[in-house]
Amino acid sequence: MTGTISVRKVGVWMAMAAALGMVSTAMAAPDNAATWTGKVAPLATPWTADVSPSHALPEYPRPQLARPSLDHPQWLSLNGLWQFASSDAKAPPPFGQALKSRVLVPYPIESVLSGVQQHSDFMFYRRLVDIPSSFTVHGQHVRLNFGAVAQDATVYVNGTQVARHTGGYTSFSADITSALHAQGPQEVVVAVHAPVDGANVMVGKQRLKPEGIFYTAASGIWQSVWLEPVPATSLAQLDFTPAPSLDAFTITSKIDGSRDGATLHVTAYADGKPVGEASGPAGQPLRLAIAHPHLWSPQDPFLYSFKATLTQGDQRDEVTSYAGLRTIGIAKVAGRNRIVLNGKPTFLLATLDQGYWPDGIYTAPTDEALKFDIQKTKDLGFNTIRKHIKVEPARWYYWADRMGLMVWQDMPALPNGHNDKLSDADKAGFRADVTAIVDQLKGETSIIGWIPFNEGWGQWSIPAAAELSAQIKKLDPSRLVDARSGANCCDTKGDPHAGDVIDVHDYQGPGLPEPDAERVAIDGEHGGLTLGVPGHVWPNTPINPYGAVKDRDALNAGYVANTAVLRDKGVPKGMSGSVYTQITDVEGEHNGLFTYDRKVEKVDEAQVRAINEATIRAFAQP
């Protein structure tokens, strides 16, 4: 069973949608396009019209653990139309009851692509699913997987609770085999609580009342949902950490089910040819040596592929994965601490990337759209992305890994302005979410560093940044930790004197911090040159200007001049990176290199690429 499988044919879905008044019969103007729901997108992207109940992110969602392979995964996508109802905290799950409304999964309910386009603190999703007979033969189990649900999800199958998950940015799954009926459709109900900034939970930039640098909420199911058949004992996670010697990987695995007597065998391939293998007890670290190592870098993003087989008795679980061989660290270069990639000094020239979409909010409308921002960042000559206050779906990191972008991964912040009101439980929840995010993403080659706090948002004390930095370093000693981005701004100001990075924010800047005896130095945010393009802006939202420019020529000149300061003055100071704000406009912020709808590139690509490449070259010299 391969790819997306609809419970009903597309025509039936569209007929149902039409009967519900959800399908538009007239074509709207390209920049004011109607979605499949008939609702007009506040601002359409080039991919808005590609979304439909039969085409809602149909790609396999987990490239680093594809079963049995990424080319031929065995799975059943549950993306598409679900029944939906807003609710309240006291309502019981609607078992056996048809819900009147519809929602297109996996788009958050506030988005036009969802078909709901409004927020609810409490909600129910319901869907009847026919499990393919091939999923349950030979003693196989069935797992139900969720990429992410914001914020608190309880999942029922045929009235039986199979999962409870808290945390809007991490994936979860459940073995639903024991809850399945022997035949006929299976009822899946998901109850969701989404308080957004109404509670002290990770929300990033989401707000119930968006304004300024804070944006529309994204609640409910916002990443892919799917079923897959697995053996009773199966691989839940497979991570590959490059050895400091750059000639081997350490393999760590997580197992669902009993691992008694189970063994894991992994073979590495380069361009289809085997270059190493390792075997050992399931769940124990393995060392896989690589013959003739080929390193990963932005200039050459080479990825090894892996075939892994988990064997227990006569049961076998086969998956494929991938990883790049690279190290990131700190070394003395000309007497100053510098970031080194594979032992060589580099400059991490980044854009701020917030991952917002006018049609899908937190969820890119299509996989092509998801790739677009990464590809354009690469085309513009950047080598790094700061993924700002958000965690992306697994396919976003897959494209960053493949295209060759290094990634600073932020932790989504707690709501700002509440630092002095955070309870011990709030702090414990944040720490637990940080652990879960690091654990989930530590296998991604592109991620080279973690940022637990931005500008003090949700940071209850200056020492808290040092505490979280130490927590992350213990979980993942292979990467850098920027304990606090923007030590000079804005809440709970102050340098925690911890982690690997000194980080200042300077608009328009750039800031020019110097490394100290233990840490490297970067400008964590600068730029923010504002240029709105009529017809391509988020409606009914005041502009939040950083530094207005009058036209495209002025924006080009401003960007080039701003980056030239890094090239000419940052090198003597021994800087290691910078982050320009930002790759696209977002709602009331018009400081992107692209408009929010991705239809207008506001700068001259050749000019931007030339100064970016010159800056990276200058910093590569000792």
Secondary structure, DSSP 8 states (H G I E B T S, - for coil): --S---SS-HHHHHHHHHHTT-S-SS---GGG-B-TTS-B-SS--TTGGG-BTTBSS-S-S-TTSBSS-SSS---EE--EEEEEEE--TT----TT---SEEEEETS-TTSGGGT--S--SEEEEEEEE---GGGSGGG-EEEEEES-EESEEEEEETTEEEEEEE-TTS-EEEE-GGG--SSS-EEEEEEEE--GGGSSS--TTEESS-BTTBEE---EE-S-EEEEEE-SSEEEEEEEEE-TTSSEEEEEEEEES--TT-EEEEEEEETTEEEEEEEEETTS-EEEE-SS---EETTEE--EEEEEEEEETTEEEEEEEEE----EEEEEETTEEEEEETTEE--EEEEEE---BTTTBTS-SSHHHHHHHHHHHHHTT--EEEE-S----HHHHHHHHHHT-EEEEE-----TT-GGG--HHHHHHHHHHHHHHHHHHTT-TTEEEEE--BTTTT--SHHHHHHHHHHHHHH-TTSEE-S-B-TTSSSS-S----SSEEEEEESS--------SS-EEEEEEEE-EE---TTSS-TT-----SEE-SSHHHHHHHHHHHHHHIIIIIHHHT--EEEEE-SB-BTTB---SB-TTS--B-S-HHHHHHHHHHHHHHHH--
